[in-house]
């Protein structure tokens, strides 16, 4: 992803918003089973708010502990859900969603967002997806530029 910005020809820091928008675009375009890709931003000690995304309209606010995004935010751990209909308290923003992965995003040890990826295919996500997404997010967001 840094190669995308290398073509810009300047040394300015890349804002979180630009990183999120660009990452969403690349993931949605390049990975066919990623049907909804977006960030939910931490806006209070216990609340997420929809941020940049690609796909159908997302839920606007998600409390920590509610749904897959809220559970990942509360635990600070990546959650892979092979069947969203079997996940207790799943929030159905898009009724076509069948599986989901949510990856927390940290900066200097503090949760700043979660990356939510939904698929219309059941059991679409695995440990390879988890490892790749966690690696990208750590490289891009772990410290301020």
GROMACS elastic network, one bead per residue, 0.5 to 0.9 nm:
[ bonds ]
;  ai    aj funct       b0    kb
    1     4     6  0.53298   500
    1     5     6  0.72320   500
    1    19     6  0.87940   500
    1    22     6  0.83109   500
    1    23     6  0.75982   500
    1    26     6  0.86179   500
    1   136     6  0.86091   500
    1   140     6  0.88827   500
    2     5     6  0.53101   500
    2     6     6  0.62278   500
    2   140     6  0.87401   500
    3     7     6  0.67653   500
    4     7     6  0.60215   500
    4     8     6  0.77486   500
    4    22     6  0.88059   500
    5     8     6  0.53576   500
    5     9     6  0.78563   500
    5    10     6  0.85931   500
    5    14     6  0.82749   500
    6     9     6  0.60800   500
    6    10     6  0.76179   500
    6    11     6  0.85697   500
    7    10     6  0.83602   500
    8    11     6  0.86725   500
   10    13     6  0.89856   500
   11    14     6  0.87921   500
   13   144     6  0.87671   500
   13   145     6  0.57133   500
   14    17     6  0.83032   500
   14    18     6  0.64929   500
   14    19     6  0.67752   500
   14   145     6  0.71994   500
   15    18     6  0.53151   500
   15    19     6  0.63240   500
   15    20     6  0.86803   500
   15   144     6  0.88930   500
   15   145     6  0.83001   500
   16    19     6  0.50038   500
   16    20     6  0.60441   500
   16    21     6  0.85592   500
   16   140     6  0.85685   500
   16   141     6  0.74894   500
   16   144     6  0.88680   500
   17    20     6  0.51318   500
   17    21     6  0.60973   500
   17    22     6  0.84589   500
   17    51     6  0.86133   500
   17    52     6  0.74461   500
   18    21     6  0.52306   500
   18    22     6  0.59882   500
   18    23     6  0.83875   500
   19    22     6  0.52665   500
   19    23     6  0.59448   500
   19    24     6  0.84812   500
   19   140     6  0.75282   500
   19   141     6  0.86149   500
   20    23     6  0.51735   500
   20    24     6  0.60409   500
   20    25     6  0.85528   500
   20    38     6  0.78625   500
   20    39     6  0.71821   500
   20    51     6  0.85081   500
   20    52     6  0.63805   500
   20    53     6  0.80963   500
   21    24     6  0.52605   500
   21    25     6  0.62669   500
   21    26     6  0.87862   500
   21    38     6  0.84463   500
   21    52     6  0.57798   500
   21    53     6  0.70415   500
   21    54     6  0.85402   500
   22    25     6  0.51461   500
   22    26     6  0.62238   500
   22    27     6  0.86041   500
   23    26     6  0.52117   500
   23    27     6  0.60330   500
   23    28     6  0.84090   500
   23    37     6  0.89429   500
   23    38     6  0.89386   500
   24    27     6  0.53192   500
   24    28     6  0.59504   500
   24    29     6  0.83799   500
   24    36     6  0.88692   500
   24    37     6  0.57239   500
   24    38     6  0.61549   500
   24    39     6  0.83801   500
   24    52     6  0.76209   500
   24    53     6  0.61852   500
   24    54     6  0.62909   500
   25    28     6  0.53442   500
   25    29     6  0.60193   500
   25    30     6  0.84287   500
   25    37     6  0.83120   500
   25    53     6  0.82959   500
   25    54     6  0.69164   500
   26    29     6  0.52502   500
   26    30     6  0.58603   500
   26    31     6  0.81903   500
   27    30     6  0.53308   500
   27    31     6  0.56717   500
   27    32     6  0.86269   500
   27    34     6  0.71181   500
   27    37     6  0.73147   500
   28    31     6  0.58693   500
   28    32     6  0.71131   500
   28    33     6  0.83772   500
   28    34     6  0.57055   500
   28    35     6  0.67528   500
   28    36     6  0.71450   500
   28    37     6  0.63369   500
   28    54     6  0.69398   500
   28    55     6  0.84620   500
   29    32     6  0.70586   500
   29    34     6  0.84174   500
   30    34     6  0.85474   500
   31    34     6  0.56222   500
   31    35     6  0.86371   500
   32    35     6  0.72868   500
   33    36     6  0.89965   500
   33   118     6  0.83431   500
   33   119     6  0.56942   500
   33   120     6  0.72874   500
   33   121     6  0.70308   500
   33   124     6  0.70098   500
   33   125     6  0.89574   500
   34    37     6  0.66263   500
   34   117     6  0.63066   500
   34   118     6  0.60740   500
   34   119     6  0.52847   500
   34   120     6  0.81188   500
   34   124     6  0.85743   500
   35    54     6  0.82885   500
   35    55     6  0.66867   500
   35    56     6  0.89725   500
   35    97     6  0.81510   500
   35   117     6  0.73674   500
   35   118     6  0.57113   500
   35   120     6  0.64722   500
   35   121     6  0.89761   500
   36    53     6  0.74347   500
   36    54     6  0.58426   500
   36    56     6  0.71225   500
   36    58     6  0.88715   500
   36    97     6  0.85867   500
   36   116     6  0.77201   500
   36   117     6  0.55361   500
   36   119     6  0.67118   500
   36   120     6  0.88834   500
   37    52     6  0.87149   500
   37    53     6  0.55799   500
   37    54     6  0.53880   500
   37    55     6  0.67284   500
   37   115     6  0.73753   500
   37   116     6  0.58643   500
   37   118     6  0.65989   500
   38    50     6  0.78760   500
   38    51     6  0.68737   500
   38    52     6  0.57148   500
   38    54     6  0.61571   500
   38    55     6  0.81882   500
   38    58     6  0.84882   500
   38   114     6  0.83595   500
   38   115     6  0.57551   500
   38   116     6  0.53701   500
   38   117     6  0.65952   500
   39    49     6  0.85711   500
   39    50     6  0.63844   500
   39    51     6  0.51253   500
   39    52     6  0.57424   500
   39    53     6  0.61859   500
   39   113     6  0.64525   500
   39   114     6  0.55993   500
   39   116     6  0.59765   500
   39   117     6  0.87791   500
   40    48     6  0.55567   500
   40    49     6  0.52539   500
   40    51     6  0.51338   500
   40    52     6  0.78069   500
   40    53     6  0.87219   500
   40    60     6  0.87507   500
   40    61     6  0.83104   500
   40    62     6  0.82821   500
   40    69     6  0.78882   500
   40   112     6  0.88220   500
   40   113     6  0.54539   500
   40   114     6  0.53512   500
   40   115     6  0.65755   500
   40   116     6  0.73655   500
   41    47     6  0.83218   500
   41    48     6  0.52320   500
   41    49     6  0.52027   500
   41    50     6  0.62171   500
   41    51     6  0.58872   500
   41   112     6  0.61456   500
   41   114     6  0.66223   500
   41   115     6  0.88736   500
   42    45     6  0.73584   500
   42    46     6  0.77358   500
   42    47     6  0.59968   500
   42    49     6  0.65048   500
   42    73     6  0.85363   500
   42   111     6  0.72457   500
   42   112     6  0.53034   500
   42   113     6  0.52380   500
   42   114     6  0.80470   500
   43    46     6  0.79306   500
   43    47     6  0.58185   500
   43    48     6  0.57519   500
   43    49     6  0.63420   500
   43   112     6  0.83949   500
   43   113     6  0.88368   500
   44    47     6  0.50706   500
   44    48     6  0.72402   500
   45    48     6  0.88525   500
   45    64     6  0.84296   500
   46    62     6  0.87891   500
   46    63     6  0.58339   500
   46    64     6  0.50057   500
   46    65     6  0.83756   500
   46    70     6  0.86557   500
   46    73     6  0.85696   500
   46    74     6  0.79933   500
   47    61     6  0.69352   500
   47    62     6  0.59558   500
   47    64     6  0.56099   500
   47    70     6  0.80331   500
   47    73     6  0.89182   500
   48    51     6  0.89821   500
   48    60     6  0.82885   500
   48    61     6  0.55729   500
   48    62     6  0.50474   500
   48    63     6  0.60328   500
   48    64     6  0.70263   500
   48    69     6  0.83425   500
   48    70     6  0.74748   500
   48    73     6  0.82768   500
   48   113     6  0.75389   500
   48   114     6  0.84472   500
   49    59     6  0.81287   500
   49    60     6  0.56485   500
   49    62     6  0.64596   500
   49    63     6  0.87361   500
   49   113     6  0.89390   500
   50    53     6  0.79456   500
   50    58     6  0.67589   500
   50    59     6  0.66243   500
   50    60     6  0.51191   500
   50    61     6  0.63159   500
   50    62     6  0.81978   500
   51    60     6  0.86185   500
   51   113     6  0.88367   500
   53    56     6  0.87251   500
   53    57     6  0.86991   500
   53    58     6  0.79348   500
   53   116     6  0.89751   500
   54    57     6  0.86221   500
   55    58     6  0.78673   500
   56    93     6  0.84194   500
   56    94     6  0.71347   500
   57    60     6  0.86442   500
   57    93     6  0.74894   500
   57    94     6  0.79610   500
   58    61     6  0.89621   500
   58    93     6  0.58993   500
   58    94     6  0.77786   500
   59    62     6  0.71793   500
   59    91     6  0.84340   500
   59    92     6  0.85968   500
   59    93     6  0.57160   500
   62    65     6  0.85153   500
   62    66     6  0.66025   500
   62    67     6  0.77421   500
   62    69     6  0.73463   500
   62    70     6  0.61539   500
   62    91     6  0.87673   500
   63    66     6  0.56289   500
   63    67     6  0.84350   500
   63    69     6  0.86358   500
   63    70     6  0.57263   500
   63    71     6  0.89179   500
   63    73     6  0.89514   500
   64    67     6  0.83497   500
   64    69     6  0.76211   500
   64    71     6  0.62152   500
   64    72     6  0.80513   500
   64    73     6  0.58996   500
   64    74     6  0.53344   500
   64    75     6  0.89810   500
   65    68     6  0.79599   500
   65    69     6  0.78677   500
   65    72     6  0.76245   500
   65    73     6  0.72150   500
   65    74     6  0.55340   500
   65    75     6  0.82076   500
   66    69     6  0.71036   500
   66    71     6  0.58672   500
   66    74     6  0.88666   500
   66    89     6  0.63916   500
   66    90     6  0.74273   500
   66    91     6  0.76089   500
   67    70     6  0.53586   500
   67    71     6  0.60463   500
   67    72     6  0.86383   500
   67    87     6  0.79305   500
   67    88     6  0.75060   500
   67    89     6  0.51669   500
   67    91     6  0.51213   500
   67    92     6  0.86054   500
   68    71     6  0.50680   500
   68    72     6  0.61441   500
   68    73     6  0.85539   500
   68    79     6  0.71474   500
   68    80     6  0.86327   500
   68    81     6  0.79777   500
   68    84     6  0.85028   500
   68    87     6  0.78055   500
   68    88     6  0.88826   500
   68    89     6  0.79811   500
   68    90     6  0.61954   500
   68    91     6  0.75226   500
   68   100     6  0.79148   500
   68   101     6  0.80768   500
   68   102     6  0.68611   500
   68   116     6  0.86628   500
   69    72     6  0.52197   500
   69    73     6  0.61459   500
   69    74     6  0.85997   500
   69    79     6  0.84265   500
   69    91     6  0.88574   500
   69   101     6  0.86995   500
   69   102     6  0.60026   500
   69   103     6  0.83545   500
   69   104     6  0.86673   500
   69   114     6  0.68871   500
   69   115     6  0.82477   500
   69   116     6  0.68120   500
   70    73     6  0.50087   500
   70    74     6  0.60484   500
   70    75     6  0.85513   500
   70   114     6  0.88738   500
   71    74     6  0.51091   500
   71    75     6  0.60822   500
   71    76     6  0.82311   500
   71    77     6  0.85300   500
   71    79     6  0.80204   500
   72    75     6  0.51832   500
   72    76     6  0.55116   500
   72    77     6  0.54576   500
   72    78     6  0.59599   500
   72    79     6  0.60579   500
   72   102     6  0.64226   500
   72   103     6  0.69502   500
   72   104     6  0.64321   500
   72   114     6  0.75486   500
   73    76     6  0.52463   500
   73    77     6  0.74252   500
   73    78     6  0.88032   500
   73   102     6  0.87764   500
   73   103     6  0.84900   500
   73   104     6  0.62630   500
   73   105     6  0.89403   500
   73   111     6  0.75206   500
   73   113     6  0.77431   500
   73   114     6  0.66894   500
   74    77     6  0.82244   500
   75    78     6  0.83695   500
   75   104     6  0.89449   500
   76   103     6  0.83272   500
   76   104     6  0.59129   500
   76   105     6  0.85501   500
   76   106     6  0.88161   500
   76   111     6  0.74416   500
   77   102     6  0.84947   500
   77   103     6  0.69165   500
   77   104     6  0.63572   500
   78   101     6  0.72073   500
   78   102     6  0.56211   500
   78   104     6  0.61986   500
   78   130     6  0.73647   500
   78   134     6  0.82752   500
   79   100     6  0.80752   500
   79   101     6  0.56670   500
   79   102     6  0.53876   500
   79   103     6  0.67648   500
   79   104     6  0.89909   500
   79   130     6  0.86907   500
   80    99     6  0.78849   500
   80   100     6  0.59833   500
   80   102     6  0.66791   500
   80   103     6  0.87571   500
   80   123     6  0.87215   500
   80   125     6  0.67119   500
   80   126     6  0.73373   500
   80   127     6  0.86546   500
   80   130     6  0.79916   500
   81    84     6  0.58978   500
   81    86     6  0.84928   500
   81    87     6  0.71660   500
   81    98     6  0.87380   500
   81    99     6  0.55514   500
   81   100     6  0.51605   500
   81   101     6  0.61946   500
   81   102     6  0.86886   500
   81   123     6  0.72395   500
   81   124     6  0.89290   500
   81   125     6  0.78739   500
   82    86     6  0.85809   500
   82    87     6  0.89587   500
   82    98     6  0.73959   500
   82   100     6  0.67144   500
   82   101     6  0.85332   500
   82   121     6  0.89510   500
   82   122     6  0.58569   500
   82   124     6  0.67622   500
   82   125     6  0.70520   500
   82   126     6  0.87683   500
   83    86     6  0.55723   500
   83    87     6  0.69400   500
   83    97     6  0.88992   500
   83    98     6  0.56139   500
   83    99     6  0.50268   500
   83   100     6  0.77492   500
   83   122     6  0.59513   500
   83   123     6  0.63829   500
   84    87     6  0.51342   500
   84    88     6  0.84452   500
   84    90     6  0.63879   500
   84    91     6  0.87811   500
   84    92     6  0.85035   500
   84    97     6  0.73510   500
   84    98     6  0.55732   500
   84    99     6  0.52830   500
   84   100     6  0.67853   500
   84   122     6  0.84671   500
   85    88     6  0.78727   500
   85    90     6  0.69482   500
   85    92     6  0.88149   500
   85    97     6  0.89860   500
   85    98     6  0.72538   500
   85    99     6  0.84974   500
   86    89     6  0.89367   500
   86    90     6  0.80523   500
   87    90     6  0.55071   500
   91    94     6  0.87428   500
   92    95     6  0.58080   500
   92    96     6  0.86940   500
   92    97     6  0.76574   500
   93    96     6  0.89925   500
   93    97     6  0.83600   500
   94    97     6  0.58084   500
   95    98     6  0.81936   500
   96   119     6  0.81827   500
   96   120     6  0.56202   500
   96   121     6  0.88567   500
   97   100     6  0.76332   500
   97   118     6  0.60686   500
   97   119     6  0.55491   500
   97   121     6  0.74291   500
   97   122     6  0.83868   500
   98   118     6  0.74593   500
   98   119     6  0.59440   500
   98   121     6  0.55230   500
   98   123     6  0.76051   500
   98   124     6  0.84162   500
   99   117     6  0.86238   500
   99   118     6  0.59275   500
   99   119     6  0.53212   500
   99   120     6  0.66822   500
   99   121     6  0.64135   500
   99   122     6  0.52142   500
   99   123     6  0.56578   500
   99   124     6  0.62226   500
   99   125     6  0.74176   500
  100   116     6  0.73027   500
  100   117     6  0.57057   500
  100   119     6  0.61587   500
  100   120     6  0.89422   500
  100   122     6  0.87665   500
  100   123     6  0.81104   500
  100   124     6  0.76859   500
  100   125     6  0.71117   500
  101   115     6  0.81484   500
  101   116     6  0.60972   500
  101   117     6  0.53694   500
  101   118     6  0.66237   500
  101   119     6  0.87744   500
  101   124     6  0.89512   500
  101   125     6  0.66703   500
  101   126     6  0.87433   500
  101   129     6  0.85302   500
  101   130     6  0.77013   500
  102   114     6  0.64274   500
  102   115     6  0.55215   500
  102   117     6  0.62964   500
  102   118     6  0.85990   500
  102   130     6  0.87869   500
  103   113     6  0.86800   500
  103   114     6  0.54417   500
  103   115     6  0.50985   500
  103   116     6  0.66485   500
  103   117     6  0.85971   500
  103   130     6  0.76368   500
  103   133     6  0.73209   500
  103   134     6  0.67131   500
  103   137     6  0.84571   500
  104   111     6  0.68327   500
  104   112     6  0.79722   500
  104   113     6  0.61499   500
  104   115     6  0.63219   500
  104   116     6  0.88047   500
  104   134     6  0.81486   500
  104   137     6  0.85124   500
  105   110     6  0.83152   500
  105   111     6  0.58092   500
  105   112     6  0.58266   500
  105   113     6  0.50433   500
  105   114     6  0.52653   500
  105   115     6  0.69878   500
  105   134     6  0.82087   500
  105   137     6  0.63157   500
  105   138     6  0.73311   500
  105   141     6  0.69652   500
  105   142     6  0.77412   500
  106   109     6  0.55867   500
  106   110     6  0.51501   500
  106   112     6  0.55732   500
  106   113     6  0.71457   500
  106   114     6  0.85906   500
  106   137     6  0.81500   500
  106   138     6  0.73558   500
  106   141     6  0.66211   500
  106   142     6  0.56761   500
  106   143     6  0.83518   500
  107   110     6  0.52580   500
  107   111     6  0.65060   500
  107   112     6  0.65728   500
  107   138     6  0.83116   500
  107   141     6  0.58082   500
  107   143     6  0.52112   500
  107   144     6  0.73055   500
  108   111     6  0.85450   500
  108   141     6  0.88218   500
  108   142     6  0.58733   500
  108   143     6  0.57036   500
  108   144     6  0.82986   500
  109   142     6  0.76893   500
  109   143     6  0.89976   500
  111   114     6  0.80080   500
  112   141     6  0.89826   500
  115   133     6  0.86820   500
  115   137     6  0.86439   500
  118   121     6  0.87792   500
  118   124     6  0.87546   500
  119   122     6  0.73147   500
  119   123     6  0.85118   500
  119   124     6  0.64864   500
  119   125     6  0.83724   500
  120   124     6  0.82307   500
  121   124     6  0.56603   500
  122   125     6  0.85721   500
  123   126     6  0.77863   500
  125   128     6  0.78978   500
  125   129     6  0.60047   500
  125   130     6  0.76176   500
  126   129     6  0.54331   500
  126   130     6  0.63944   500
  126   131     6  0.88047   500
  127   131     6  0.60080   500
  127   132     6  0.84922   500
  128   131     6  0.51804   500
  128   132     6  0.61184   500
  128   133     6  0.85269   500
  129   132     6  0.52260   500
  129   133     6  0.60229   500
  129   134     6  0.83911   500
  130   133     6  0.53495   500
  130   134     6  0.59716   500
  130   135     6  0.84315   500
  131   134     6  0.52482   500
  131   135     6  0.60409   500
  131   136     6  0.86496   500
  132   135     6  0.51754   500
  132   136     6  0.62331   500
  132   137     6  0.86432   500
  133   136     6  0.51803   500
  133   137     6  0.60896   500
  133   138     6  0.84650   500
  134   137     6  0.52164   500
  134   138     6  0.60114   500
  134   139     6  0.85684   500
  135   138     6  0.51826   500
  135   139     6  0.61731   500
  135   140     6  0.86118   500
  136   139     6  0.52252   500
  136   140     6  0.61364   500
  136   141     6  0.84348   500
  137   140     6  0.51627   500
  137   141     6  0.56789   500
  137   142     6  0.73356   500
  138   141     6  0.55316   500
  138   142     6  0.50008   500
  138   143     6  0.84887   500
  139   142     6  0.62360   500
  139   143     6  0.84074   500
  140   143     6  0.77742   500
  140   144     6  0.88399   500
  141   144     6  0.69056   500
  141   145     6  0.86859   500
